[in-house]
Amino acid sequence: MIYKGVLIFLGLVLSSYIIINRKSIKMPDLKSFIMGLLWSIGVVIVVALLRVLFDPNHGTLPSNLIAYIIKLSIYQLSFGTVTEEAYFRGLLFGFLTMNGYKENTAFLVQALLFCGAHYMKISDPVYFFILLPVFTFFVTLIIKKHKMLYLSIMMHTINNVFGGILVALF
């Protein structure tokens, strides 16, 4: 409950920042958007295959798949992925590097804190000890390589929305 409250607060702060600075925010070009989409699809497939490999209980597809995708996408973009990525890969990483941490150390710290923030999933050892670290590694890697926060938001959203569906299909 506290975590959700923090995410809502961060979402409001981020929304205010975007509104205030909308003229100076650069939009991604088509090439970087396609690159992010391909990275996202690849990571979702890798994570889904790992899930199937390590956990034979795959789950089932929702009865109304389109409504499920729309509802989950809206939720993820409103409360989950945008605020988590802005906080962990944006604010926290920026704060650490501005205060003298080397880039690799800052990425490691934010990655560990990101995994720690998902402590509620510790009851699912496959998710917590295999899938989450693999996903965090790829998201951190794309941010480190391309320095574009929207790529990690895209990857995180696609993973959270389509990962479970892909696992059920496999």
C-alpha positions as CSV (number, residue, x, y, z in Angstrom):
1,M,0.0,0.0,0.0
2,I,2.9,2.4,0.8
3,Y,4.6,1.4,-2.4
4,K,1.5,2.2,-4.4
5,G,1.1,5.5,-2.7
6,V,4.7,6.4,-3.5
7,L,4.2,5.4,-7.1
8,I,1.0,7.6,-7.3
9,F,3.0,10.5,-5.8
10,L,5.9,10.0,-8.2
11,G,3.4,9.8,-11.1
12,L,1.9,13.2,-10.1
13,V,5.3,14.8,-9.8
14,L,6.3,13.3,-13.2
15,S,3.1,14.5,-14.8
16,S,3.7,18.0,-13.4
17,Y,7.3,18.0,-14.7
18,I,6.2,16.9,-18.2
19,I,3.5,19.6,-18.3
20,I,5.8,22.3,-17.2
21,N,8.7,21.3,-19.5
22,R,6.7,20.0,-22.4
23,K,8.4,22.4,-24.9
24,S,12.0,21.2,-24.0
25,I,11.2,17.4,-24.0
26,K,12.6,15.7,-27.1
27,M,10.4,13.2,-28.8
28,P,12.0,9.9,-30.0
29,D,12.5,9.4,-33.7
30,L,11.1,6.4,-35.6
31,K,14.4,4.5,-35.6
32,S,14.8,4.6,-31.9
33,F,11.1,3.7,-31.4
34,I,11.5,0.6,-33.6
35,M,14.8,-0.3,-31.9
36,G,13.0,-0.1,-28.5
37,L,10.1,-2.1,-29.8
38,L,12.4,-4.9,-31.0
39,W,14.4,-4.9,-27.8
40,S,11.1,-5.1,-25.9
41,I,9.8,-8.0,-27.9
42,G,13.1,-9.9,-27.6
43,V,13.2,-9.4,-23.8
44,V,9.6,-10.4,-23.3
45,I,10.2,-13.6,-25.3
46,V,13.4,-14.4,-23.4
47,V,11.6,-13.8,-20.0
48,A,8.5,-15.8,-21.1
49,L,10.7,-18.7,-22.3
50,L,12.6,-18.7,-19.0
51,R,9.3,-18.7,-17.1
52,V,8.1,-21.7,-19.1
53,L,11.4,-23.5,-18.6
54,F,11.6,-23.0,-14.9
55,D,7.9,-23.1,-13.9
56,P,5.6,-25.6,-15.7
57,N,2.5,-24.0,-14.3
58,H,1.9,-21.5,-17.0
59,G,-1.5,-20.0,-16.2
60,T,-4.4,-19.5,-18.6
61,L,-5.4,-16.8,-21.0
62,P,-8.1,-14.3,-19.8
63,S,-11.6,-14.9,-21.2
64,N,-11.8,-11.4,-22.7
65,L,-8.2,-10.9,-23.9
66,I,-8.6,-7.5,-25.6
67,A,-10.3,-5.9,-22.6
68,Y,-7.6,-7.4,-20.4
69,I,-4.8,-6.0,-22.5
70,I,-6.4,-2.5,-22.6
71,K,-7.1,-2.4,-18.9
72,L,-3.6,-3.7,-18.0
73,S,-2.0,-1.3,-20.4
74,I,-3.8,1.7,-18.9
75,Y,-2.9,0.6,-15.4
76,Q,0.7,0.0,-16.2
77,L,1.2,3.3,-18.0
78,S,-0.7,5.2,-15.2
79,F,0.8,3.7,-12.1
80,G,3.4,1.0,-12.8
81,T,6.0,1.3,-15.5
82,V,6.2,5.0,-16.1
83,T,6.6,5.9,-12.5
84,E,8.9,3.0,-11.7
85,E,11.2,3.7,-14.6
86,A,11.2,7.4,-14.0
87,Y,12.1,6.8,-10.4
88,F,14.6,4.0,-10.6
89,R,16.3,4.5,-14.0
90,G,15.7,8.3,-14.1
91,L,15.7,10.1,-10.7
92,L,17.6,7.5,-8.6
93,F,20.3,6.9,-11.2
94,G,20.7,10.6,-11.9
95,F,20.9,11.4,-8.2
96,L,23.6,8.7,-7.7
97,T,25.7,9.9,-10.6
98,M,25.4,13.5,-9.6
99,N,26.7,12.6,-6.1
100,G,29.9,11.0,-7.3
101,Y,28.9,7.4,-8.0
102,K,30.4,5.8,-11.1
103,E,27.8,5.0,-13.7
104,N,28.2,1.2,-13.3
105,T,27.9,1.5,-9.5
106,A,24.8,3.7,-9.9
107,F,23.2,1.2,-12.3
108,L,23.9,-1.7,-9.9
109,V,22.4,0.2,-6.9
110,Q,19.3,1.2,-8.8
111,A,18.9,-2.4,-10.2
112,L,19.2,-3.9,-6.7
113,L,16.7,-1.4,-5.3
114,F,14.3,-2.1,-8.2
115,C,14.4,-5.8,-7.4
116,G,14.0,-5.1,-3.8
117,A,10.9,-2.9,-4.5
118,H,9.3,-6.1,-5.9
119,Y,9.8,-8.0,-2.6
120,M,6.1,-8.9,-2.6
121,K,6.9,-11.4,-5.4
122,I,9.4,-13.3,-3.2
123,S,6.8,-16.0,-2.7
124,D,7.3,-16.9,-6.4
125,P,11.0,-17.9,-6.4
126,V,11.2,-18.3,-10.2
127,Y,10.0,-14.8,-10.7
128,F,12.0,-13.2,-7.9
129,F,15.3,-15.0,-8.3
130,I,15.4,-15.6,-12.1
131,L,13.0,-13.5,-14.2
132,L,13.2,-10.2,-12.3
133,P,17.1,-10.1,-12.3
134,V,17.2,-11.0,-16.0
135,F,14.6,-8.4,-16.9
136,T,16.3,-5.8,-14.7
137,F,19.6,-6.6,-16.4
138,F,18.1,-6.0,-19.9
139,V,16.3,-2.8,-18.9
140,T,19.4,-1.4,-17.3
141,L,21.5,-2.4,-20.3
142,I,19.2,-0.6,-22.7
143,I,19.3,2.5,-20.5
144,K,23.0,2.4,-20.2
145,K,23.6,1.9,-23.9
146,H,21.0,4.3,-25.3
147,K,20.4,6.8,-22.5
148,M,16.7,7.0,-23.4
149,L,14.2,6.5,-20.5
150,Y,11.3,5.9,-22.8
151,L,13.0,2.7,-24.1
152,S,12.9,1.2,-20.6
153,I,9.3,2.4,-20.1
154,M,8.3,0.7,-23.4
155,M,10.2,-2.5,-22.5
156,H,8.7,-2.6,-19.0
157,T,5.2,-2.0,-20.2
158,I,5.3,-4.6,-22.9
159,N,6.7,-7.1,-20.5
160,N,4.1,-6.4,-17.8
161,V,1.2,-6.5,-20.3
162,F,2.2,-9.3,-22.7
163,G,4.6,-11.4,-20.6
164,G,1.9,-13.4,-18.9
165,I,-0.1,-13.8,-22.1
166,L,3.0,-15.1,-23.9
167,V,3.7,-17.6,-21.0
168,A,0.2,-18.9,-21.2
169,L,0.5,-19.3,-25.0
170,F,3.8,-21.3,-24.7
